[in-house]
Each structure stands twice: as C-alpha cells, then as structure tokens.
Amino acid sequence: MSIVTGESVEPGGRILVADAQPLVREGLKALFGVMDGVSVVAEVSSGGGVLTVCDRARPDLLLLDCCLPEKDGVLLARLIRARGGGERVLILCGHGGDCLDPAVAAGADGLLLKEADHEEVRFAVRSVLAGGFFVSPSVAGRLATRCRQGWALEDRRTGGWEALTPREREVLHYVAEGFRNREIADLLVVSEKTVEKHRANFMAKLGLHSAAEVRAFAQRQGLPLRLRDHLVEKG
C-alpha cells in the first residue's frame, strides 16, 4: 500500500528529471507531457550537475535516480535538504527498493520503483507535489515495519523508567555519570557481579546498548548528571 499524506493529489508543478539512462528520461518526459499542469523543465544524466541546474531551472520536484553517477540520488536528497529549499524530492530506485532506508533517512519525500506502471508514476508525482509522501506499494510494507520497530523501541525507552527497580535506577544513574562497575560496586557496597547484573537488566529493559545511550536516556529523563562532582565535594 502506498503511503500518502496531503490534502490533494491534483496540483501541477515543474519537474527536474535526473537519470543516467536516456530511455528512462525520454519515457518520463513523454508521460509528464500529457499530465495537466506538469512540465519537465530540466533533465540531467549525472548527479554532478543537479544542484547547478536546480538553481537555474527552479523545479518544484526533483525526480532522482538513486544510482546516478558522480552524486547519487540519496546524497543529492541530503544536500538539497541541507540547503533548506522547498523542492520536493522523489527517488527512483531499481527492483527491490534497496535504497528505501537511506532515501528516507536523507529526507526524500518518497521512493518510486522503476518497474512502476504509468498510473503509479502519475499518482506518485501528484502526491509528492501535493506535499505528501509516497512509497511504491511493493516496498511500503517494509517501511511500515521499520516504523513499528522504531515506535516500539521508543516506547520501551520512554516508558521503561517506571519498569526499573530502585537499584537499577541507581546503577543507571552512576553509569550515565561515567562510573565504572568497580566504582559503582564500592559506592553501593555490593559486589561487582551484582552491579553487572543490574546493569544488564536495565539495559535490556530499555533497549540500550552502550554507555553513551545510557547517558542520553538519563538526559531525556532529566536526571541531574553531577553525582561525581557531588561525591568529590562530600569527600
């Protein structure tokens, strides 16, 4: 199922087509040529000249092949987002949609497989021009799975504090401060193995994998990270 947001899928716009294959560019130009309000204002065969052409042609939408030579579509999407312009970006990808994750991470507004039929291409372009997000149906399920996994992990991290025992919270606080297991054991007057057990328990409950993630979690929880200074002052 495609993922689309936005109030309308009917607006027109100016399109820049970037693909290394002349047949692909010609086919897209022919397809867009019969769409009301849509026009191809530029075409590019490699990624190196996309930004320059974009500045000159001022397209509303960039249709970028993910395998462009010099600069690929995913890198270009990231560069375009960094510039802060309002251009929409739709990534063209070969069979399998292997560039789905990097395209989404780069800030692209959608991913369209090259195997898509004319109706899907038209719908994708209209959707993205309307301010929506489009993913070809055959890979949309993969994106939905990624979202569910991310939401589940975030739920564990934000709601997991309540699931920790008082001792696990105490150990977490010390770990976030940068104390080693041996130091924590001395402070709590317990064995180092006991500290290791509490540490393993809270990290499993929260889905954390490193001391850096523990510190970031503690900061999100608003824990004061000055225990070491406080202990030095007391000493």
N, C-alpha and C positions, 0 to 999 in steps of 0.2 A: 504494500500500500504506500502510495506517495504521501509525503508529509508536507502539508501546505498550510500557511497562515497568511492573513491579509484579507482585506475587505473585498477585493475584486481580482479577477484574473483576466480582465479585458484591456488594460492600458497598453499603449504602444510605447515605442522607445527606439533609441539609437543604439546599434549593436556593433561591437568590435569582435571579429572572429579571428581567433589565433589557433592555427593548426598547421602542422608540417606537411600534411597531405593536400595537394591541390584539389583532388576529387572531393574530399570532405568539405573544403571551403566552398567549392562551387555548388555542391549539393545543399549546403546550409543557406547560401545566398539565394538559391532558387526557391527554397522553401520559405524563407523570410520575405522574399519578394512578393508573395501572394497573400501575406498577412497584413490586414489593415493596420495602419499606423506604425508598422515596424519597418525599419530600414537598416541595412548594413552600411555603416559609414566608414569602415576601415577593415582591412584584412591583413594578417601578419603570418609569416611562415616560421618564425622563430621567436623565442622569448626575449632575446636581447633588445629588440626594438619596441616592445609592447608599451612600456611606460612613456616613451617619447611620442609614439603615435597616439596614445591615450590623451596626452596633454594637448595635442593638436586637434584630434577629432572630437574630443569630449563626448564619449559614448555614455549611455545610461547603464549599459550592461556589457560586460566582457565575458565572452564565451571562450574559455581557455582549455586547450588540450593539456592533460596532466603530464604528457611526455614531450613537451616542446623542447627543442634543442636550446642550448645556452642557459635559459632560465625556464624551468618547468612551471606548469600552471599553479601548482601548490605554492611554490616560492613566490610567484607573482602575486597570488592572492594575499600572502602575508605582507608583501611590500606595499600593495595597494591599500590594505587596511592600515598600515603604519603611516601612510601619507594622510589619512584622515578624510579622504574624499568621500563622496556619496555614491560612487559607482557600485553597481551590483556585480557579483562575480558568480558565474556558473561554470563548474569544472566538467570537462568532457573526459570520460575515462573508458578504457578498453574493457573487454569482457571480464567479469568477476568483481569489478569495483574495488580493486586493491587499494586505491588511493582514497577511499572513503574517510578513514580516520584522520589522516594528515590533512585532507581538504577541509574537514570540519574544524580541526584544530587551528588551521590557518585563517579561519574566518570566512570561508566561502559561503555563499548563500544557497548552494545546492550542488548536487552531483548528478550528471546525466550520462548514462551509458551510451556508447556509440552504437550499440545494437538497437537502440530505441526506435520505434516507428515514428512516422511523421506526426501523428496525433500526440504522442507523448512529448516530442520535441516542442511542438507548439504550446502545449499545456505548461511545460516546464518554463519556457521563456516568459509566457504571460504571467505565470505565478510569481516568478522571481522579480519581474518588472513591477508587479503589484506590491512588492515588499514582503513576499512570502519566502518560504524555504521549501525547496523541492529535492526529493531523493527518488531515483528510479525505483519502481516497486520491487524489483528483484533483490535490491540491497537494503531496502527500508527496514526490513526485519532485523538486520544486523545492527543498524543504528538504534532501533528501539531497545535491543538487548543491551547495548552499551549504556543507554540512558538508565535503564532499570538497574544495572550493576552500579552505576555511579550514584544513583539515588539511595540504593541500599547501603552503600559504603558510607555516604554522608549521614544517613540516619543512624548508623552504628556509632559514628564518631561524635555526633552532636548529642544524641540521646544516651550514649553509653556511660556517661559520667555517673548517672544515677544507679547504674548496674554495678559499679565498683564498690568493693568493701572499703571501710575506713583505712585499713592498712594499705590496700592497693593504691588509694588516692595519695596516701602519704609517700609511698615509694615513687609514684609517678611524679609528684612534685619535686622530689630530690633528683630524679633522672632528668627532668626538664631543666633543672639548675646546673646540670653537668657533673653531678656527683657520680663517682664510680661505685660499683656494687659493694666493694670492700668498705668504702667510706660510709655508705648508707647503712651497712650492717653494724658498724661501730656506733653510729649515731642512734640507731634504734635498739641497740643491744640485742641483736639477733644474729644468727649465722648467715654467712654469705649465700648459702644454698637457699635459705628462706627468702632472702631478697630476690634471688634469681627466679624463684617460683612466683612471687608476687608480680615481678616484672613481666614474666612470660604470660601470666594470667591477664593483666590489664591490657597488654599489647594485643593479645588475641581477641579480647572483648571489643576493643576499639578499632581493630583492623590496622594497627600501626606497625611499622617495620623498621624504624630507626630512631635514634635519639633525637634527630632533627625533627622528625614527625611528632615525637612526644612533646618537644618544646613548642612546636606550632600549635598542637592541640591545647596545651596548657595556656598559651596566649589567647586562643579563641575562647577559652573558659574564663578568662580574666584573672587567672591565678597570679599573685604577686611573685615575680621571679627575683627575689633578693634574699633568699634564705641564706646563701653563702655569706653575704655581707653581714647579715644579722648574727650569724653564728660567730663570725670573726669578732664582731663588736662585743658579744657576750663573753667570748673567751678572753 
